[in-house]
């Protein structure tokens, strides 16, 4: 089962074109008068200054981009050793999301191909702890047997044997081990 693509909250829905209301008249010789301003013409007068954007671009972090990419995979199946885009194992989803967001360096450019390798790499650099997770950090279970991405509010997204799912950090059968602090929460997206 593949989940439907989420809508982009930065893209406003198209507004329906309003027809101006008309005041009723009893005299057939008099044309009705619109009660609202007419719609702007299709050919506005060009100006020397560029038009201001209708919707301001939201500032996002790399963590938000990584999570959005991982969320688009919700429902994709688990397959041992799979790296996407239609099936994943746990480290495959993490590496896929980070690489697609342009943050391959945070996962060893994909060379850290297992949860255990990621855990050892971050731990050796003093970036592993059991406290203070931030959105976009990695979550390790079972001493390095499983990895996911922390999405906030005590939840993570990871590939379980039932497929890519969102779940509570302490709901995985393997014991929680550590958060790997990637720093993606403070890195503005490019």
C-alpha positions in Angstrom: 0.0 0.0 0.0 1.4 3.4 -1.0 0.1 6.5 0.9 -1.2 9.4 -1.1 1.1 12.3 -1.7 0.6 15.0 1.0 -0.5 18.4 -0.3 2.1 21.1 -0.2 1.1 23.6 2.6 3.2 26.3 0.9 1.0 26.2 -2.2 -2.3 28.0 -1.7 -5.3 26.3 -3.2 -6.6 28.0 -6.3 -9.4 30.5 -5.5 -12.6 30.2 -7.4 -13.4 33.1 -9.7 -16.1 35.2 -8.2 -18.9 36.6 -10.3 -19.9 40.1 -9.2 -23.3 40.4 -7.6 -25.8 42.5 -9.6 -28.5 44.7 -8.1 -32.0 43.9 -9.4 -33.7 46.5 -11.5 -37.2 46.7 -12.9 -36.5 49.1 -15.8 -35.3 47.0 -18.8 -33.6 50.0 -20.4 -31.2 50.3 -17.4 -28.2 48.0 -17.3 -27.5 46.3 -14.0 -24.8 47.8 -11.8 -22.2 45.5 -10.2 -22.1 45.8 -6.4 -18.4 44.6 -6.2 -15.3 45.8 -8.1 -14.8 44.0 -11.4 -12.1 41.4 -11.7 -8.7 42.7 -12.7 -7.9 42.6 -16.4 -5.9 39.7 -17.7 -3.3 42.2 -19.1 -2.0 44.3 -16.3 0.1 47.4 -17.1 3.7 46.4 -16.9 5.8 48.1 -14.3 9.5 48.6 -13.8 9.5 46.9 -10.4 8.9 43.1 -10.1 5.6 42.1 -8.5 5.7 41.0 -4.9 5.2 37.3 -4.3 1.6 36.4 -3.3 2.7 33.9 -0.7 6.0 34.4 1.2 8.3 31.4 1.1 8.4 29.6 4.4 11.7 29.2 6.0 12.4 25.5 6.5 15.1 23.4 8.0 17.0 20.5 6.5 15.2 18.4 9.2 11.8 19.4 7.9 12.9 18.4 4.3 14.3 15.1 5.4 11.1 14.3 7.3 8.9 15.3 4.4 10.8 13.0 2.1 10.6 10.1 4.6 6.8 10.8 5.0 6.2 10.4 1.3 7.4 6.8 1.7 4.7 5.9 4.3 3.3 2.5 3.5 6.2 1.4 1.3 7.2 -2.2 2.1 10.1 -3.5 4.0 12.7 -5.5 2.2 16.1 -6.5 3.6 18.8 -4.4 2.0 16.4 -2.2 0.0 17.4 1.5 -0.5 14.3 2.8 -2.2 12.5 4.4 -3.8 9.7 1.7 -3.6 10.9 -0.5 -0.8 13.3 0.0 2.2 15.0 -1.5 5.1 15.5 0.7 8.2 18.9 2.2 7.2 17.8 2.4 3.6 15.0 4.8 4.4 17.3 7.0 6.5 20.0 7.2 3.9 17.5 7.8 1.1 15.8 10.7 2.9 19.1 12.3 3.9 20.6 11.9 0.4 17.4 13.2 -1.3 17.5 16.3 0.9 21.1 16.9 0.0 22.5 15.9 3.4 24.4 12.7 2.5 27.3 13.9 4.6 25.3 13.4 7.8 24.9 9.7 7.0 28.5 9.2 5.8 27.5 9.8 2.2 25.7 6.5 2.3 28.8 4.5 3.2 27.4 4.0 6.8 25.0 1.4 5.4 23.6 0.0 8.7 22.1 1.2 11.9 25.1 -0.2 13.8 27.6 1.7 11.6 25.6 5.0 12.0 25.5 4.4 15.8 29.2 3.8 16.1 30.1 6.8 13.9 28.0 9.2 15.9 29.0 7.7 19.2 32.7 8.0 18.4 32.2 11.8 17.8 30.3 12.3 21.0 27.0 12.9 19.2 24.9 10.1 20.7 22.8 10.5 23.9 19.7 9.2 25.5 18.3 12.7 26.0 17.2 15.9 24.2 16.2 14.7 20.8 15.7 17.3 18.1 13.6 16.9 14.9 15.8 15.3 12.3 18.0 13.4 14.7 18.4 9.6 14.2 17.0 7.1 16.7 18.8 3.9 17.4 17.2 0.8 19.0 18.6 -2.5 20.0 22.2 -1.3 20.3 22.3 -0.6 16.5 19.8 -3.2 15.2 17.3 -0.6 14.0 17.3 3.1 13.1 14.7 5.7 12.3 14.3 9.5 12.1 13.0 11.5 15.0 10.0 13.6 13.9 9.1 15.3 17.3 6.6 14.7 20.1 8.1 11.4 21.1 7.6 9.9 17.6 9.9 8.5 14.9 9.5 7.3 11.3 11.2 4.1 10.4 10.8 1.0 8.2 9.4 -1.8 10.3 8.8 -5.3 8.9 5.2 -4.0 8.2 6.6 -1.2 6.1 7.4 2.5 6.6 5.5 3.7 9.6 5.3 6.5 12.2 5.4 5.2 15.7 6.3 6.2 19.3 10.0 6.0 20.1 9.4 3.5 22.9 6.9 1.4 21.0 9.5 -0.6 19.0 10.1 -4.0 20.4 13.9 -3.5 20.3 15.0 -1.5 23.3 15.7 2.2 22.8 19.4 2.9 22.7 20.2 6.5 21.7 19.5 9.6 19.7 22.1 10.5 17.2 22.3 14.3 17.0 22.6 15.3 13.4 22.2 19.0 13.8 19.6 19.1 10.9 17.1 21.0 13.1 19.3 24.1 13.1 20.5 24.0 9.4 18.4 26.1 7.1 17.4 24.4 3.9 19.1 25.6 0.7 
